[in-house]
Amino acid sequence: MEDIIRYLHDRFALNASIFDETFLERTITNRMNFSSCKSTGDYLIQLNKVPSEAVSLIDSLTNSYSEFFRNPLTFSLIKQVIFPRIFEKKDTLYNHDIRIWSAGCAAGQEAYSLAMLALDYIQEHQLTTSFRIFATDISARQIESARNGVYDLKAVYNTNQGLLNSYFTVKGQSYAISERLKKYVDFSCYDLLDKNTIAPPSSIFGGFDIIMCCNVLFYYKPDIQKDILNKLSLSLNMDGFLLTGEAEIAIVRNEQNLRQFVLPSTVFMKRA
Ligand SMILES: C[S@@+](CC[C@H](N)C(=O)[O-])C[C@H]1O[C@@H](n2cnc3c(N)ncnc32)[C@H](O)[C@@H]1O
């Protein structure tokens, strides 16, 4: 594994040593099996011989899979429990916009799902409070797709017909996000491991009411997970909500500044 880590670093400036070891081993083993390589030595030869194999390995290590309303239970909690709390507080106390961060947003599926829910909530309750979603990813390619906002049927599979009618235009086999919805989401490239900032520069100051960071943490080693969680909790408002993926609940549970909101959900609150 060390040799492959060194190869990725030297040839592609990719630091694979920060990834979770099990994930790294599983991914490399899958690629080795796919290429019919019996040893890491054979696989290194393959990587040097077939340029497309290196691209496939890097793609597997930097998984960008996402879909709209990926974890329906989490989105249901946002609608039923989190929005009522956050919108009520903003309406009565500060009258500021609600600030949401989709951290590791891939091609924007999560950010647009949040935007649809928030817009529907505002309309349904005839609220004057508005919201802004800052959506970031390390991959410039993903951010470009997110700004483009065109998806296939598989990506929108969990989206109900009402939302599809209101916020998408169907073009042949593809579903394009409406310009009306795009206005609420600000996409930018940002590395969650950036040591110089606690929040994306596009958001100016952080101060988020809700952060969604799903299916990102588990790719990293425990000390890197800790750095990311520390950043997220620093940029979260007091009583703000952090939402993670199902597979990441145990990782976030260890974070001292956060407490699980309802057991056994993916929702955490910043401790006072
Ligand atoms: C598996 S996708 C998850 C997308 C979405 N959050 C979801 O749950 O469907 C993980 C995303 O995190 C991004 N990512 C991984 N490491 C990152 C980092 N250090 N900073 C910013 N984004 C990162 C990847 O580029 C990828 O688009």
The ligand as a Gaussian input file, in Angstrom:
#p B3LYP/6-31G(d) Opt

LIG

0 1
 C      -19.668000      10.724000      -1.595000
 S      -19.814000      12.435000      -1.973000
 C      -21.146000      12.905000      -0.897000
 C      -21.997000      14.000000      -1.491000
 C      -23.181000      14.427000      -0.641000
 N      -22.733000      15.080000       0.563000
 C      -24.042000      13.245000      -0.297000
 O      -24.086000      12.796000       0.840000
 O      -24.724000      12.748000      -1.198000
 C      -18.389000      13.117000      -1.115000
 C      -18.019000      14.498000      -1.642000
 O      -17.120000      15.092000      -0.706000
 C      -16.121000      15.775000      -1.414000
 N      -14.934000      15.903000      -0.552000
 C      -14.117000      14.918000      -0.128000
 N      -13.108000      15.426000       0.607000
 C      -13.309000      16.761000       0.652000
 C      -12.594000      17.827000       1.249000
 N      -11.464000      17.612000       1.923000
 N      -13.087000      19.070000       1.108000
 C      -14.212000      19.293000       0.393000
 N      -14.932000      18.338000      -0.201000
 C      -14.490000      17.075000      -0.080000
 C      -15.886000      14.910000      -2.634000
 O      -15.288000      15.653000      -3.699000
 C      -17.296000      14.441000      -2.966000
 O      -17.927000      15.269000      -3.914000

